[in-house]
Amino acid sequence: MTAYAKGGSEATVRVAKADLVPTEANLLLAYGSFKELVVACEEQMEILNSRLHRETRRPPVEMLIEERQHLHTLPPEPYAAALGETRTVRQNQVVRWGDVPYSTPPGHVGQEVWCRVEGEELVIVGRDRSGYLVEIIRHELSTPGRPRILDEHYPNHPNGRGIKQPELRLRTAAEQSFLDIGPGAERWLRTAAAGGVSRMRAKMSRAVEQAALYGATA
């Protein structure tokens, strides 16, 4: 790293510490999530932009109306790179991000959507009926084995299931022992089978051993 690049990086850190989230003047006493910080910044921005500027004696929000007449019009849609990575919505109305299924509202099956991470959320953008890009859903980020499926995305199906779950066909006593651990074992098996998890039988056997040692609940 050159001295110039190193100095620029250090200056950026100083700005972030001193101005964006000052230690003695936080917008909130504590931030439970990145989303809370974003909301606090937006609320503070509205307050500051509505105040009279010291030199112009006019609020910035009022001056912006005049300045917009001299600014170039932005494209109606952002560059694709700004939207994130593309995914195709599957028949069961889910997209996969980081090996985790996330549900989408009805009407997007087979369509291409864009996914990006903002703080602790996965933002999914798609096209509405008019063809415009809109944010269709936000999910809290999850980990493999814990899909994010919202019942309201499947209004025409019982129990909020987009596709009726097939019955599990047990072939061995080992498989039955694994399912005897509890409902969580069945959920894991269905998700693992759909995602193509490797070494499933070995992991199931290990889970049975752990359940015998420490109990099914643990």
C-alpha positions, -999 to +999 in steps of 0.1 A: +000+000+000+014+034-009+018+062+016-010+081-002-034+052-001-026+045+035-031+081+045-064+082+027-076+051+045-066+064+079-083+097+072-115+079+062-115+061+096-110+093+115-139+109+096-161+080+104-152+081+141-154+118+145-183+128+123-206+099+113-210+084+148-193+108+172-185+092+206-199+121+226-230+129+205-245+097+193-279+100+177-290+072+200-276+059+232-272+025+216-278+008+183-295-026+183-290-030+146-276-013+115-311-005+105-317+015+136-286+036+128-299+042+092-333+053+105-317+076+131-295+092+104-325+098+081-345+114+110-315+137+119-310+146+082-346+158+080-341+180+111-309+195+099-321+202+063-351+220+077-330+245+097-320+279+085-284+279+071-261+302+089-249+320+058-279+318+034-305+322+061-326+297+042-332+260+049-313+236+026-346+217+017-360+249+003-328+257-017-328+222-032-360+229-050-343+257-069-311+238-075-329+209-090-337+231-120-300+233-129-291+196-122-289+168-147-318+144-145-308+109-132-316+078-152-350+063-142-333+031-131-300+026-113-271+008-128-275-030-124-243-032-104-260-010-077-288-034-073-267-064-063-264-099-077-291-115-099-311-145-088-340-163-105-372-169-084-379-206-082-412-224-085-417-223-048-412-185-048-378-185-031-343-173-041-312-187-025-285-164-010-256-178+009-272-213+008-303-199+025-338-199+009-356-165+011-393-162+001-406-136-023-442-122-028-464-138-054-460-129-091-423-132-095-418-170-102-394-175-131-383-138-131-349-123-125-345-103-093-315-086-077-303-093-042-279-072-020-270-070+016-277-038+036-265-040+071-282-071+086-309-074+059-311-090+025-328-066+000-346-081-030-355-059-059-377-069-088-400-054-114-437-046-108-465-051-132-456-019-150-420-030-155-405-006-129-378-017-105-391-018-069-380-033-036-403-063-032-391-076+002-365-073+029-354-103+050-332-105+081-301-124+071-300-160+081-277-190+081-278-223+063-305-246+078-327-216+088-347-205+058-366-172+058-401-181+046-430-157+052-465-172+053-480-141+037-461-149+006-483-180+001-519-168+006-534-195-015-518-224+003-525-240+037-501-232+065-483-207+043-466-234+022-460-225-014-457-261-025-471-291-006-443-308+012-438-344+001-439-371+027-405-384+038-399-420+028-377-436+054-354-464+041-333-473+071-335-474+109-307-448+110-330-423+092-358-430+116-334-425+145-325-391+131-361-380+127-369-392+163-347-363+175-376-339+169-393-315+144-360-297+139-344-328+124-371-330+098-367-294+089-330-298+086-333-329+064-358-312+040-336-281+037-304-301+033-319-323+006-332-293-013-298-276-011-276-306-019-257-306+014-227-329+013-221-358+037-257-358+048-257-394+062-225-387+082-240-355+097-272-373+105-253-401+123-233-376+143-265-358+153-280-391+166-249-397+186-250-362+201-287-366+209-280-398+228-252-382+248-267-348+256-304-352+249-326-344+219-334-308+230-297-298+231 
